[in-house]
Every structure is written in C-alpha cells, then in structure tokens.
Amino acid sequence: MKKKFLYSFIAGAVILGLNACSLDEKPIDQLPEDEAYKSQQLIYLNAVAGLYTEIGADGGGSGLAGTDRGLNDLNLFTADEAVLPTRGADWYDGGLWVNLYQHQWTSTNDLVKGSWDYLYRVVGKCNQSIDKMQFYLDQDSENVYLKEYIAEVRAFRAMYYYYLLDNFARVPIVTSSSTEISEVKQAERSEVFNFVKTELQEALPLLKSAKSAVPGEYYGRMTKSVAYFLLAKLALNAQVYSDDNWEDNNGVPNGSTSFSVDGSDIGAWKATIKYCDLIKEEGYTLNPSYSANFAVKNEGSVENIFVIPMDPTLYKARNMYCVRTRHYAHAKAWGQDGWNGASATTDLLKVFREGGEDPRLNICFFTGKVQGPDGSDIMDGDVVLEYKPDAIKINTSNEATEKTAGARWKKYEFDPNAQAGGQLVSNDYVLYRYADVLLMKAEAMVRDGQNADALLKEVRDRVSASERPATLENILKERMLELSWEGFRRQDLIRFGQFNKAAMDRSPSEPYRKVFPIPFAVLDNNKNLTQNPKY
C-alpha cells in the first residue's frame, strides 16, 4: 500500500514520512536546532522530505507535471503532438494557447514566468537544505547520513537545473542560499550543461540503488536509476545543450562531447548507451502490458523509473490532464469533470496511422464514440457523443465539430474513486520509464554507427506493432508513438532539427524559439541578466 504523508510543522507542508514516524510524535519545531539533525530520520524530515512535495502540485504553474499552465504545458503544446484549440468561448484565454502552439510566445507569457519561478523556487529550497546540512557536516565530518542526504539533494537540484537548461538555456547557477540577488550571474548554456553533468556524476556514488516507483522508503525519491536516466538525457542531447549559439542550427548531435563513466572518458553516444545499460542493471524491464504503467494501481511497475506519487486522500498532487481533455458529457458519465480542451494534432494522427494504425492509438487516445462505465454509448444531449479526430484545428469555433473535434488523451485509466472532479487520482504520474531508456539507447547506437533493430523491435513487440528497421527517422516516430504526451516531444524535435518546421496550423518558426525567453519580470528585477537572443 502507499506510504502516508506526515506533517512537519517546521516546514508547514505535507512531506513523505519514514516508516518509524507517526502523527503523535513531538512536533519538529519544538526540538532545539542542534538536536534536529542528530539522527537519520530527523535529517531526512528537516532537510530532505519537504523537497519531494514540490515535484507534484495542486495548482497551475507548479510541479514537473500534472497541473496546468506550467512546465509540462510549455513542452507539450509547443511541439507537434497536442493542441489546446479555441472552441467558441472556451480556451482562447487572451490568445495564450494559440500563441504557445504557433510559436508566438513572448517574455510576458504566463507559463514561461510560472515555470521559471517554480524551478528556481525549488532550487532555492535545495540550496537552503544543502547549506544547513553542510553546516552540521562541518561539525561532524564522519556523519554518513549527512553525506548521503547532501548527495541526494544535490542530484535533486541537478534535476531542476536540467529542466532550466532544457527550456531556458542561459540561466544563473546559484548554489548557496546566502547569495544576494546583486551577486547572481548568468551562465552560458554550456556552463549549465557541465554543471548539471558534474553534480549528477559526483552525487551518484552516494545515491541508493532502490526503485523509486515502488512504495517504501525511496518511493518518489532520487535514486541511482533516476540519476542515470538524467545523465542519459544529458548525453543524448549533449550537442544541443553544449551549443551556446542555438540560432545557427549547427548544434546537430555528433557524439563528441566527453562523459566520465566508471572512470573512463567516452563520447556522448557511448555514454548514453552506458547509462541506459546501468539502468537495466538496476532491474528495470518493459512491463508486458503497456497500459499497466498508467493503471489506477500502477505502484511497483517494473518499467516506471520515476513517478509522482498520487492518492486522492493522502497526497495533494493532481493530474489535471485527463480532466482537461475530456468532453463534458464524457467525464460526467464517469462522475468526473471535463474541460473539453486538449486534443491530438493531425500530425500525431499521421504518425500513428502510417503503415496501418498503430495499436497505441487506441490505448492512448479516445477516438470516435465513447462509452460510460456501464458500456453504453454516452449521449451529448440528444446525440451520441463522438470525437472527430481529423476535424481538429487551432480554432474550431462555429464548426459543426466545435466541441467534439480532436482525439482525446486516455493513457491514464479512469479512477472510479478519484476526487476533486477527477483531478485527485490513485494513478501515480509517470515521469521517466524504461521504454524511453530503450529508445534512447537505440538512437545513440544508430548515431554511433551500430545496428539497433533489436531494441526497436523490443518496444514495438510489446504492443504487437509490426517490425521496422531502427533508422533515425523511425526512432523519432517511435518516440512519438511510445511516449505521446509524456513531455519529451519538444526536446526530441529540437535534437532532430525539426522543432521549427511547419506543423498543423503552424508556419515555420525562427530558430531562436528552441529555447524560451527569460521572463520580463525577472530581467526587470535583476539587471545582471540579459535576454535570450531575439526575444
């Protein structure tokens, strides 16, 4: 069963508790500070646990995924797989979603500002935690627990800098809670890349070999396999992340960037392969059932590497995406809310239908007529509700299919016991999984001149899809098929040099839009920082 969150009065927030804790314990804020870091349990509660509540969120702008108007939306709606169309009076929101999809965002975009603020808020909390633990480690240099937790928080902070690197490129590297705003300096993208790589590599020896997606002490926490996954992403995208001039389109991956793995310096492609192999050695494999990874009871999946723990009554983290995509009548039939918004693009449909319909289309998206929990068709007024996938446009207003255009996301199983209209669910939100590892390795092998047909076959065999050769073109398509709407498509398109190409209802965009602008309010507050090119 899931571990219950306990309350730390000193943090004023819900935190992941250890097995030995209870709600009857003495409130932590009543302990003298020099006693609050004496034991493993107290160090964790005071300096680490509260950080993990930041990964998920219960409102827009925060969280790595699950909520709207935040980081995941920046990556989802700027790619070519999803659109949040204007439907009459619904979803225009001052042009917010249209501008995002059509690559016309500015430095005052709410999602850009919210994502920046969220990422740096967590970085700041990590810095406070590390500084406090380092203070006590300086007094007790042999304290193993302090060393391990400092490494865990450093890796956790590095994950947040990975997202800053991916989305904003030129960002300040701040590693101390005592740094004044006047002292904050902006680093080039290559510097941020090297910082994230070094932080993860140095933290790795002290991280635990534990399954983060399995309920227990390390449920939802940073472990070796999570760090390996992030390092594999860094290596796969190395030439993008190390390119300080992304406008020239010359940051095409070539595998030459060096990584130190197991004491040897190797190129990026070989490093990607090595990190993927290390994840496999941690005991991960494909789940025989694709859908089981996203089921109501998906804890302990053999495939899921890193998740946001979800529970309608125990945790505050939400999954708004299923609610946001479903038609009102569709959700109501299941006793939940529907916002009738996000839909799959025709570009996604084209990939899913190439060479015959891929089995994952029906697994991941509602198309056509849909049924309620009793198996009967759902009525929309006097007519049977039927989604029209091919009718999707950036603006469906005044169309006969205004409210029904577009295939809708169904990757996560309906939770009959969900609360808050379907936002508080039991399905843990999957951030990283092993299928991605196999596809990363396949891509790195092909780029390195090796044959990766067996890896691609392994992924496609799981859903009974026909065999294809592992070319770079097919691997990019497979990443769409396997990982649709999981937050990686923007990154993939940039790495393959296709992000700025035309898409459904979108003209080609300028290369500078491969990264987002530094929010105007941030620049206005700190004159040491400068805007990313062309914004």
SVG drawing of the C-alpha trace seen along z (x, -y; Angstrom):
<svg xmlns="http://www.w3.org/2000/svg" viewBox="-32 -46 71 55">
<polyline fill="none" stroke="black" stroke-width="0.4" points="0.0,0.0 1.0,-3.6 3.0,-5.3 1.1,-8.0 2.4,-11.6 3.1,-13.0 3.1,-16.6 6.2,-18.5 5.3,-21.6 8.6,-23.2 8.1,-23.0 4.4,-23.8 3.9,-21.3 3.0,-17.7 6.1,-15.5 7.0,-11.9 7.3,-10.2 9.6,-7.4 8.2,-4.1 9.1,-4.9 7.2,-8.2 3.7,-8.8 1.5,-11.8 1.8,-11.5 5.5,-12.4 6.7,-15.6 6.5,-18.4 9.8,-19.0 9.7,-22.8 9.8,-22.1 13.2,-20.5 16.3,-22.6 18.0,-23.1 21.2,-21.2 19.0,-18.2 17.1,-18.4 19.9,-16.9 21.2,-14.2 19.6,-11.1 19.0,-9.8 15.3,-10.2 15.5,-13.8 17.9,-14.8 15.6,-13.5 12.5,-15.1 14.1,-18.5 16.2,-18.8 15.0,-16.4 11.4,-15.3 9.7,-18.6 11.5,-19.0 9.7,-16.0 6.3,-17.6 7.4,-20.1 7.5,-17.6 3.8,-17.4 1.4,-20.2 -2.3,-21.1 -2.4,-24.2 -1.3,-25.7 2.3,-26.8 3.9,-24.4 5.0,-20.8 7.1,-19.0 3.8,-17.6 0.2,-17.0 -1.0,-20.6 -1.9,-23.1 -0.2,-26.3 3.2,-25.0 6.4,-23.4 4.8,-20.3 2.5,-22.5 5.4,-24.5 6.9,-21.3 3.6,-19.7 1.8,-22.5 4.9,-23.9 5.6,-20.6 3.5,-18.9 1.6,-16.3 -1.0,-18.3 -3.1,-21.4 -5.5,-23.3 -7.8,-24.8 -10.2,-27.7 -13.7,-26.3 -16.1,-29.2 -16.0,-31.0 -13.7,-28.3 -9.9,-28.2 -9.0,-31.4 -7.7,-32.9 -6.4,-36.0 -4.6,-34.1 -2.4,-32.2 -2.8,-28.7 -2.8,-29.8 0.4,-31.8 2.0,-28.9 1.2,-26.4 2.0,-28.8 5.4,-29.7 4.4,-33.3 5.0,-33.5 6.8,-36.5 8.7,-37.1 5.5,-38.0 3.8,-34.6 2.3,-33.4 3.5,-29.8 7.1,-31.0 7.1,-33.1 5.3,-30.5 7.7,-27.7 10.8,-29.8 9.5,-30.9 8.6,-27.3 12.0,-25.8 14.0,-28.5 11.8,-28.3 12.7,-24.6 16.4,-25.3 16.3,-27.9 14.8,-25.3 17.5,-22.8 20.2,-25.4 18.8,-26.1 18.7,-22.4 22.3,-21.7 23.7,-24.8 22.1,-23.6 23.3,-20.0 26.8,-21.2 26.9,-23.3 26.3,-20.2 28.6,-18.1 31.4,-20.6 31.0,-19.9 30.7,-16.1 32.7,-15.2 32.0,-11.4 28.3,-11.7 27.4,-9.2 23.7,-10.2 24.5,-13.9 26.8,-13.0 24.2,-10.8 21.4,-13.3 23.5,-16.1 24.3,-14.0 20.5,-13.2 19.6,-16.9 22.4,-17.8 21.1,-15.3 17.5,-16.5 18.7,-20.1 20.5,-19.0 17.3,-17.6 15.7,-21.0 18.7,-22.6 18.3,-20.0 14.8,-21.5 16.2,-25.0 18.9,-24.0 16.4,-22.4 13.9,-25.2 15.8,-28.4 19.5,-27.6 21.2,-30.7 20.4,-30.7 22.1,-31.7 23.8,-28.9 23.0,-29.6 24.3,-27.0 24.0,-28.9 21.1,-30.3 23.2,-33.3 23.8,-34.6 22.5,-38.1 20.4,-39.0 23.1,-41.5 25.6,-38.7 23.6,-36.4 25.3,-36.0 24.0,-34.4 25.8,-31.3 26.1,-30.3 24.2,-27.1 27.4,-25.0 28.3,-26.0 24.9,-25.0 25.2,-21.7 28.6,-20.9 27.3,-21.9 24.3,-19.5 26.5,-16.7 29.1,-17.2 26.5,-17.4 24.9,-14.2 28.2,-12.4 29.5,-13.5 26.3,-12.6 25.9,-9.1 28.2,-7.1 26.2,-8.1 22.7,-7.5 20.8,-4.4 20.1,-1.5 16.4,-1.5 13.2,-1.5 11.7,-5.0 8.4,-3.9 7.9,-1.1 6.2,-2.1 8.7,-2.1 11.5,-4.2 12.6,-5.5 9.1,-5.9 9.2,-9.0 12.8,-9.9 16.0,-10.4 17.9,-7.2 20.8,-5.9 18.4,-4.9 16.8,-8.4 20.3,-10.0 21.3,-7.5 18.2,-8.5 19.0,-12.2 22.6,-11.6 21.4,-9.5 19.3,-12.5 22.2,-14.9 24.4,-12.6 21.8,-12.1 21.2,-15.9 24.8,-16.9 25.5,-18.8 22.3,-20.7 22.9,-21.6 26.6,-22.5 25.8,-24.8 25.9,-28.4 24.6,-29.6 21.4,-27.7 20.3,-30.1 22.8,-29.0 21.3,-25.5 24.7,-24.0 24.1,-22.2 23.5,-18.9 24.4,-16.0 27.8,-14.4 28.6,-12.5 31.9,-14.1 31.2,-15.6 33.0,-13.6 31.4,-12.0 33.3,-10.3 31.6,-7.0 33.2,-4.4 36.5,-6.2 36.7,-6.4 36.1,-9.4 33.8,-8.4 31.8,-10.2 28.2,-11.2 26.7,-8.3 28.7,-5.7 27.9,-7.4 24.2,-7.3 24.4,-3.6 26.4,-3.0 23.9,-4.9 21.0,-3.0 22.8,0.2 23.3,-0.8 19.6,-1.4 18.9,2.1 21.3,3.4 19.2,1.8 16.5,4.3 14.2,2.4 12.4,4.0 9.4,3.4 6.0,4.1 4.3,6.8 1.2,4.5 1.7,1.0 -1.5,-0.2 -0.4,1.2 2.2,-1.5 -0.7,-4.0 -3.3,-1.9 -5.1,-3.0 -2.8,-0.7 0.5,-1.3 2.7,-1.4 5.6,1.1 5.7,1.1 8.8,2.9 9.1,0.2 8.4,-3.0 11.6,-4.6 10.4,-7.9 6.9,-8.9 4.9,-11.5 3.1,-9.5 -0.7,-10.1 -3.5,-9.3 -6.9,-11.0 -6.8,-11.2 -3.1,-11.1 -1.4,-13.4 -2.0,-16.9 -0.6,-16.3 -3.1,-16.3 -3.4,-15.1 -5.4,-17.7 -4.6,-16.5 -7.2,-13.8 -9.9,-16.2 -8.7,-18.9 -9.0,-16.7 -12.4,-15.0 -15.7,-16.3 -18.1,-17.5 -20.6,-14.7 -17.8,-12.1 -16.5,-13.0 -19.9,-13.4 -20.8,-9.8 -17.9,-8.7 -18.9,-11.1 -16.0,-13.4 -15.3,-16.9 -14.4,-17.5 -12.9,-20.7 -13.2,-19.7 -9.8,-21.1 -6.6,-19.4 -6.5,-17.2 -4.1,-15.3 -3.0,-17.0 -3.3,-15.7 0.5,-15.4 0.2,-12.9 -2.5,-11.0 -0.4,-10.8 2.4,-9.1 0.0,-6.7 -1.6,-5.7 1.5,-5.2 1.7,-1.7 -1.6,-0.8 -3.0,-2.0 -0.6,-1.6 -2.2,0.3 -1.2,-2.6 -3.6,-5.0 -6.5,-3.2 -4.5,-2.7 -3.6,-6.4 -6.5,-8.3 -10.2,-8.3 -11.4,-8.4 -15.0,-8.1 -17.8,-7.0 -17.0,-6.5 -18.8,-4.5 -19.6,-5.1 -18.8,-2.7 -21.8,-0.5 -20.6,0.0 -23.3,-2.1 -22.7,-5.0 -22.5,-8.4 -25.1,-10.9 -24.3,-14.6 -27.8,-16.0 -29.9,-14.1 -27.0,-12.7 -24.4,-10.1 -21.1,-11.7 -18.4,-11.0 -15.0,-12.5 -13.8,-13.6 -10.0,-13.2 -9.5,-14.6 -11.6,-17.7 -9.1,-19.2 -7.9,-22.8 -6.3,-25.5 -9.7,-27.2 -12.9,-25.0 -15.3,-27.9 -18.5,-27.9 -17.7,-24.4 -20.2,-21.6 -17.5,-19.8 -16.6,-22.8 -16.9,-20.8 -16.1,-17.3 -13.1,-17.9 -9.9,-16.0 -8.8,-12.7 -8.6,-12.9 -6.0,-11.6 -6.8,-8.4 -3.4,-7.0 -4.2,-7.0 -7.0,-4.7 -10.2,-6.2 -10.0,-6.1 -13.6,-5.4 -12.5,-6.7 -11.0,-9.9 -11.8,-13.1 -11.9,-16.8 -13.8,-16.0 -11.1,-13.5 -8.0,-15.5 -7.0,-13.6 -6.4,-10.1 -4.6,-6.9 -2.6,-6.5 1.0,-7.6 2.1,-10.1 4.9,-8.6 7.8,-11.0 10.5,-8.5 10.2,-4.9 12.2,-2.1 10.7,-2.2 12.4,-5.6 15.7,-4.1 15.5,-1.5 14.7,-4.2 17.5,-6.5 19.9,-3.6 18.7,-2.7 19.1,-6.3 22.6,-6.5 23.6,-3.2 22.4,-4.3 24.1,-7.7 27.3,-5.8 27.1,-3.6 25.6,-0.5 22.5,1.6 19.7,1.1 16.9,3.1 16.5,5.5 15.9,2.6 13.2,1.0 11.7,4.4 11.5,5.0 9.5,1.8 7.1,2.5 6.7,6.2 5.2,5.2 2.2,3.7 2.2,6.1 3.2,3.5 4.9,4.6 8.6,4.7 10.6,1.7 14.3,1.0 15.9,-1.2 16.7,-4.3 16.8,-7.7 13.6,-8.6 11.8,-5.6 13.2,-6.1 11.8,-9.7 8.4,-8.4 8.6,-5.6 9.3,-8.1 6.0,-9.8 4.2,-6.5 5.5,-5.2 5.9,-8.4 3.0,-10.6 2.1,-13.5 4.7,-12.4 6.7,-15.6 9.6,-14.8 8.5,-15.6 9.7,-19.3 13.2,-18.1 13.2,-15.3 12.2,-17.6 15.0,-20.1 17.6,-17.3 16.5,-16.0 16.4,-19.6 12.7,-19.6 11.2,-21.8 11.0,-24.9 9.4,-23.2 5.7,-23.8 3.1,-21.8 -0.7,-21.6 -2.0,-25.2 1.5,-26.5 4.1,-28.2 7.8,-27.6 9.3,-29.4 12.6,-31.1 15.5,-29.0 15.8,-31.2 12.5,-29.7 14.2,-26.5 14.6,-28.0 12.1,-30.1 12.8,-33.8 13.9,-34.9 10.7,-36.2 10.5,-40.0 9.8,-40.4 13.0,-38.5 15.1,-40.8 13.4,-43.8 14.3,-42.6 17.9,-41.8 19.9,-43.9 22.8,-41.4 20.7,-39.1 20.2,-39.6 17.6,-38.2 18.0,-35.2 18.7,-36.2 15.9,-37.8 13.3,-38.0"/>
</svg>
